[in-house]
Amino acid sequence: MKRIAAILGIFLICAGPAAGGDTSSSAASPTTVIQQGQASVYSDKFQGRPTASGELHDQNALTAASRNLPLGATAMVTNLENGRSVEVEITDRGPYTRGRVIDLSKRAAATLGIRGGTARVRVETHAGDQPTQDLQDQVAALVARGAAKSDAKTSAQERH
């Protein structure tokens, strides 16, 4: 059980909100900068396929995929190379390429001036939509509780 707890702990550290990009927050504004990193554009092969939210992917919609923003959240994405911004709805999970923080629909990418490939972006979201440390804390507490129960069970078995 200790080995499982250690592996899960390492996973949580690696899969945290900072994975793939810089994470910072600003409590002074109504939006919070949550990530800066590379944005990529959805491949045409995903057109019409179901997303994690259950919607079909539409390259002409202003949508995006994020590994750690809640599905249905809205995010403001700004191209750091030209200053253009667009608001997108998070409808899917991804990107799964190391170093990328968001996958954009073709329309969202075009609005930002991204014609292909990647661009350096800042992702901002409303305070209620941002991922919280609370979920990671809850998982860590469950793992710790499970490890404690396992240790207690082992101790009880040793006494008998």
C-alpha positions as CSV (number, residue, x, y, z in Angstrom):
1,M,0.0,0.0,0.0
2,K,2.9,2.4,0.7
3,R,4.2,1.7,-2.7
4,I,0.8,2.6,-4.3
5,A,0.7,5.8,-2.2
6,A,4.2,6.8,-3.3
7,I,3.4,6.2,-6.9
8,L,0.1,8.1,-6.7
9,G,1.9,11.0,-4.9
10,I,4.5,11.1,-7.7
11,F,1.7,11.1,-10.3
12,L,-0.1,14.0,-8.6
13,I,3.1,16.0,-8.6
14,C,3.8,15.3,-12.2
15,A,0.2,15.9,-13.3
16,G,-0.5,19.0,-11.4
17,P,-1.6,22.3,-13.0
18,A,2.0,23.3,-13.7
19,A,2.6,20.3,-16.0
20,G,3.5,21.6,-19.4
21,G,3.7,25.3,-18.6
22,D,4.3,28.0,-16.1
23,T,1.5,28.5,-13.6
24,S,0.9,31.7,-11.7
25,S,-2.0,33.5,-10.1
26,S,-3.2,37.0,-9.5
27,A,-5.8,37.5,-6.8
28,A,-6.1,41.2,-7.6
29,S,-8.0,40.9,-10.8
30,P,-11.4,39.3,-11.7
31,T,-9.5,36.8,-13.9
32,T,-6.5,34.8,-12.9
33,V,-3.6,33.9,-15.1
34,I,-3.2,30.2,-14.8
35,Q,-0.8,29.1,-17.5
36,Q,1.6,30.3,-20.1
37,G,3.0,27.9,-22.6
38,Q,2.5,26.6,-26.1
39,A,-0.9,26.4,-27.8
40,S,-1.5,24.0,-30.6
41,V,-4.3,23.6,-33.1
42,Y,-6.7,20.6,-33.3
43,S,-6.0,18.2,-36.1
44,D,-8.7,18.0,-38.9
45,K,-9.1,14.3,-38.0
46,F,-11.0,15.3,-34.8
47,Q,-13.8,17.2,-36.7
48,G,-17.1,15.7,-35.8
49,R,-15.7,13.4,-33.2
50,P,-17.1,13.3,-29.6
51,T,-15.1,15.4,-27.0
52,A,-14.8,14.7,-23.3
53,S,-17.8,16.9,-22.7
54,G,-19.9,14.8,-25.0
55,E,-20.2,17.5,-27.7
56,L,-19.0,16.8,-31.2
57,H,-15.8,18.7,-32.0
58,D,-16.5,21.6,-34.4
59,Q,-13.4,23.3,-35.9
60,N,-15.6,26.4,-36.5
61,A,-16.6,26.9,-32.9
62,L,-14.5,28.8,-30.3
63,T,-13.5,25.8,-28.2
64,A,-10.4,24.3,-26.7
65,A,-9.0,21.3,-24.9
66,S,-7.3,21.7,-21.5
67,R,-5.8,19.0,-19.2
68,N,-6.8,20.8,-16.0
69,L,-9.6,23.4,-16.6
70,P,-13.1,22.2,-15.8
71,L,-15.2,21.1,-18.8
72,G,-17.6,24.0,-19.7
73,A,-15.3,26.6,-18.3
74,T,-14.5,29.6,-20.4
75,A,-10.9,30.8,-20.8
76,M,-9.3,33.9,-22.4
77,V,-6.4,32.9,-24.5
78,T,-3.9,35.5,-25.6
79,N,-1.3,35.1,-28.3
80,L,1.9,36.5,-26.6
81,E,3.5,37.1,-30.0
82,N,0.8,39.5,-31.4
83,G,-1.4,40.4,-28.4
84,R,-4.6,39.0,-30.0
85,S,-7.1,37.3,-27.6
86,V,-10.1,35.1,-27.9
87,E,-12.5,33.6,-25.3
88,V,-13.0,29.8,-25.7
89,E,-15.1,27.1,-24.0
90,I,-13.2,24.1,-22.7
91,T,-15.0,21.1,-24.2
92,D,-12.2,18.5,-24.3
93,R,-9.1,17.1,-22.6
94,G,-5.6,17.6,-23.9
95,P,-3.2,18.4,-25.4
96,Y,-1.1,15.4,-24.7
97,T,2.1,16.6,-26.2
98,R,4.7,17.7,-23.7
99,G,5.0,21.4,-23.3
100,R,1.6,22.4,-24.6
101,V,-1.0,23.9,-22.4
102,I,-4.1,24.2,-24.6
103,D,-5.4,22.8,-27.9
104,L,-7.5,25.3,-30.0
105,S,-10.2,24.8,-32.6
106,K,-9.2,26.1,-36.0
107,R,-11.5,29.2,-35.6
108,A,-10.0,30.1,-32.2
109,A,-6.5,29.6,-33.6
110,A,-7.3,31.8,-36.6
111,T,-8.7,34.5,-34.4
112,L,-5.3,34.5,-32.5
113,G,-3.4,34.6,-35.8
114,I,-2.1,31.1,-35.5
115,R,-2.2,29.5,-38.9
116,G,-0.5,26.2,-38.1
117,G,1.8,24.8,-35.6
118,T,2.1,26.3,-32.2
119,A,2.2,29.7,-30.5
120,R,3.2,31.0,-27.1
121,V,0.0,31.9,-25.2
122,R,-1.3,33.0,-21.8
123,V,-4.5,31.3,-20.6
124,E,-6.7,33.2,-18.2
125,T,-10.0,32.1,-16.6
126,H,-12.6,33.4,-14.2
127,A,-11.8,32.7,-10.6
128,G,-14.7,30.2,-10.2
129,D,-13.5,28.2,-13.3
130,Q,-9.8,27.8,-12.3
131,P,-8.6,24.4,-11.1
132,T,-8.0,24.3,-7.3
133,Q,-5.4,22.7,-5.2
134,D,-8.4,21.3,-3.2
135,L,-8.8,18.3,-5.5
136,Q,-5.2,17.3,-5.2
137,D,-5.4,17.8,-1.4
138,Q,-8.5,15.5,-1.3
139,V,-6.7,12.8,-3.3
140,A,-3.6,13.1,-1.1
141,A,-5.7,12.8,2.0
142,L,-7.5,9.7,0.7
143,V,-4.1,8.1,-0.2
144,A,-2.8,8.9,3.3
145,R,-5.9,7.5,4.9
146,G,-5.7,4.3,2.9
147,A,-2.0,3.9,3.8
148,A,-2.9,4.4,7.5
149,K,-5.6,1.8,7.3
150,S,-3.3,-0.6,5.6
151,D,-0.6,-0.1,8.3
152,A,-3.2,-0.6,11.0
153,K,-4.4,-3.8,9.3
154,T,-0.8,-5.1,9.0
155,S,-0.2,-4.3,12.7
156,A,-3.4,-6.1,13.7
157,Q,-2.4,-9.2,11.7
158,E,1.1,-9.2,13.2
159,R,-0.5,-9.3,16.7
160,H,-2.5,-12.4,15.9
